[in-house]
């Protein structure tokens, strides 16, 4: 799991536990997916990617202290 954490931190901002957010280009997303496929055990692990095509469709509400203050997430 430490390898996946380091990998995701190279591309995105760590929020909590196994949650990351950030803006990423299509090329970088493909790189992340390819590298993650090498690191993860596909019979046990999974990655869920949420994408927003337009910022206006995205609403984010945080209750409590936000660890990383970003306007957009992926």
Backbone as CSV, one residue per row, in Angstrom:
resi,resn,N_x,N_y,N_z,CA_x,CA_y,CA_z,C_x,C_y,C_z
1,UNK,0.817,-1.206,0.000,0.000,0.000,0.000,0.856,1.264,0.000
2,UNK,2.027,1.194,0.584,2.912,2.355,0.617,3.344,2.766,-0.794
3,UNK,3.536,1.781,-1.672,3.920,2.084,-3.053,2.812,2.847,-3.772
4,UNK,1.556,2.438,-3.535,0.426,3.113,-4.171,0.277,4.534,-3.619
5,UNK,0.478,4.706,-2.332,0.407,6.029,-1.718,1.438,6.963,-2.345
6,UNK,2.664,6.509,-2.462,3.724,7.325,-3.068,3.405,7.639,-4.526
7,UNK,2.900,6.653,-5.238,2.550,6.850,-6.644,1.474,7.922,-6.788
8,UNK,0.404,7.795,-6.051,-0.699,8.752,-6.158,-0.288,10.154,-5.727
9,UNK,0.577,10.243,-4.730,1.057,11.558,-4.273,1.896,12.267,-5.337
10,UNK,2.461,11.532,-6.271,3.219,12.155,-7.359,2.299,12.886,-8.335
11,UNK,1.059,12.456,-8.422,0.126,13.012,-9.399,-0.984,13.872,-8.786
12,UNK,-1.374,13.564,-7.558,-2.544,14.200,-6.946,-2.249,14.644,-5.514
13,UNK,-3.191,15.323,-4.917,-3.071,15.774,-3.527,-3.764,14.784,-2.609
14,UNK,-3.072,14.381,-1.570,-3.624,13.436,-0.601,-4.636,14.155,0.273
15,UNK,-5.808,13.561,0.458,-6.868,14.147,1.281,-6.956,13.415,2.616
16,UNK,-7.214,12.128,2.573,-7.271,11.310,3.781,-7.246,9.849,3.382
17,UNK,-6.739,9.011,4.264,-6.642,7.570,4.027,-6.254,7.284,2.575
18,UNK,-7.129,6.736,1.786,-6.813,6.424,0.391,-7.562,7.326,-0.575
19,UNK,-7.723,8.583,-0.212,-8.467,9.534,-1.037,-7.516,10.630,-1.519
20,UNK,-7.548,10.857,-2.839,-6.711,11.873,-3.461,-7.590,12.737,-4.353
21,UNK,-7.168,13.986,-4.569,-7.899,14.858,-5.486,-6.917,15.757,-6.210
22,UNK,-7.376,16.298,-7.328,-6.555,17.239,-8.064,-6.895,17.257,-9.532
23,UNK,-6.339,18.227,-10.211,-6.495,18.315,-11.657,-5.344,17.554,-12.290
24,UNK,-5.650,16.801,-13.340,-4.637,15.978,-13.989,-4.948,15.918,-15.480
25,UNK,-3.917,15.993,-16.290,-4.118,15.923,-17.741,-4.427,14.482,-18.142
26,UNK,-4.937,14.322,-19.339,-5.234,12.974,-19.854,-3.971,12.124,-19.911
27,UNK,-2.867,12.729,-20.333,-1.600,12.000,-20.445,-1.144,11.531,-19.068
28,UNK,-1.188,12.428,-18.077,-0.774,12.071,-16.718,-1.707,11.025,-16.120
29,UNK,-2.990,11.101,-16.433,-3.947,10.113,-15.938,-3.631,8.733,-16.512
30,UNK,-3.291,8.684,-17.793,-2.911,7.410,-18.411,-1.652,6.845,-17.760
31,UNK,-0.687,7.726,-17.468,0.538,7.299,-16.786,0.210,6.724,-15.410
32,UNK,-0.616,7.439,-14.664,-1.001,7.005,-13.322,-1.687,5.641,-13.365
33,UNK,-2.619,5.473,-14.298,-3.326,4.194,-14.431,-2.373,3.054,-14.769
34,UNK,-1.444,3.306,-15.682,-0.494,2.272,-16.087,0.409,1.877,-14.925
35,UNK,0.924,2.868,-14.205,1.801,2.579,-13.079,1.034,1.902,-11.949
36,UNK,-0.201,2.334,-11.712,-1.018,1.728,-10.657,-1.319,0.269,-10.975
37,UNK,-1.555,-0.034,-12.238,-1.830,-1.420,-12.641,-0.655,-2.342,-12.332
38,UNK,0.551,-1.803,-12.403,1.743,-2.589,-12.095,1.902,-2.822,-10.590
39,UNK,1.479,-1.848,-9.788,1.682,-1.893,-8.338,0.588,-2.680,-7.619
40,UNK,-0.629,-2.571,-8.092,-1.763,-3.141,-7.365,-1.990,-4.621,-7.639
41,UNK,-2.644,-5.269,-6.694,-3.091,-6.650,-6.844,-4.539,-6.568,-7.314
42,UNK,-4.774,-6.778,-8.598,-6.103,-6.573,-9.179,-7.167,-7.515,-8.634
43,UNK,-6.771,-8.602,-8.007,-7.749,-9.516,-7.408,-8.206,-9.026,-6.040
44,UNK,-7.479,-8.063,-5.462,-7.806,-7.571,-4.112,-8.067,-6.063,-4.074
45,UNK,-7.345,-5.306,-4.898,-7.376,-3.843,-4.834,-8.211,-3.239,-5.957
46,UNK,-8.578,-1.984,-5.768,-9.296,-1.264,-6.821,-8.968,0.222,-6.746
47,UNK,-9.179,0.889,-7.859,-9.045,2.339,-7.949,-10.343,2.855,-8.531
48,UNK,-10.894,3.870,-7.914,-12.119,4.502,-8.422,-11.764,5.932,-8.802
49,UNK,-12.049,6.310,-10.022,-11.715,7.642,-10.526,-13.005,8.377,-10.841
50,UNK,-13.172,9.532,-10.233,-14.315,10.399,-10.513,-13.813,11.545,-11.369
51,UNK,-14.489,11.796,-12.486,-14.098,12.876,-13.374,-15.265,13.841,-13.558
52,UNK,-14.922,15.103,-13.730,-15.916,16.119,-14.018,-15.531,16.811,-15.314
53,UNK,-16.438,16.822,-16.253,-16.141,17.460,-17.532,-16.251,18.982,-17.437
54,UNK,-17.117,19.455,-16.566,-17.303,20.889,-16.412,-17.331,21.241,-14.938
55,UNK,-16.615,22.289,-14.589,-16.524,22.712,-13.190,-17.891,23.095,-12.624
56,UNK,-18.794,23.591,-13.444,-20.094,24.043,-12.946,-20.948,22.889,-12.412
57,UNK,-20.635,21.645,-12.795,-21.401,20.493,-12.329,-20.836,19.903,-11.048
58,UNK,-19.810,20.515,-10.546,-19.110,19.983,-9.402,-19.430,20.791,-8.152
59,UNK,-19.897,20.129,-7.117,-20.130,20.800,-5.844,-19.395,20.012,-4.776
60,UNK,-18.659,20.715,-3.971,-17.883,20.074,-2.912,-18.227,20.739,-1.595
61,UNK,-18.596,19.952,-0.634,-18.902,20.463,0.706,-18.001,19.746,1.699
62,UNK,-17.326,20.515,2.525,-16.452,19.950,3.541,-16.953,20.394,4.900
63,UNK,-17.156,19.448,5.783,-17.547,19.753,7.154,-16.338,19.426,8.024
64,UNK,-15.883,20.375,8.806,-14.671,20.182,9.588,-13.487,20.787,8.860
65,UNK,-12.291,20.448,9.280,-11.071,21.012,8.712,-10.706,20.328,7.402
66,UNK,-10.551,21.115,6.365,-10.129,20.585,5.070,-8.615,20.491,5.055
67,UNK,-8.107,19.323,4.715,-6.660,19.097,4.742,-5.944,19.753,3.573
68,UNK,-6.552,19.763,2.414,-5.974,20.404,1.225,-7.054,21.267,0.614
69,UNK,-6.816,22.549,0.556,-7.823,23.463,0.037,-7.691,23.581,-1.481
70,UNK,-8.501,22.825,-2.199,-8.548,22.866,-3.661,-9.959,23.196,-4.107
71,UNK,-10.078,23.828,-5.242,-11.394,24.134,-5.774,-11.961,23.012,-6.608
72,UNK,-11.102,22.203,-7.220,-11.541,21.120,-8.109,-11.034,19.800,-7.590
73,UNK,-11.695,18.732,-7.967,-11.179,17.415,-7.632,-11.420,16.444,-8.736
74,UNK,-10.665,15.375,-8.704,-10.770,14.306,-9.698,-11.001,13.022,-8.968
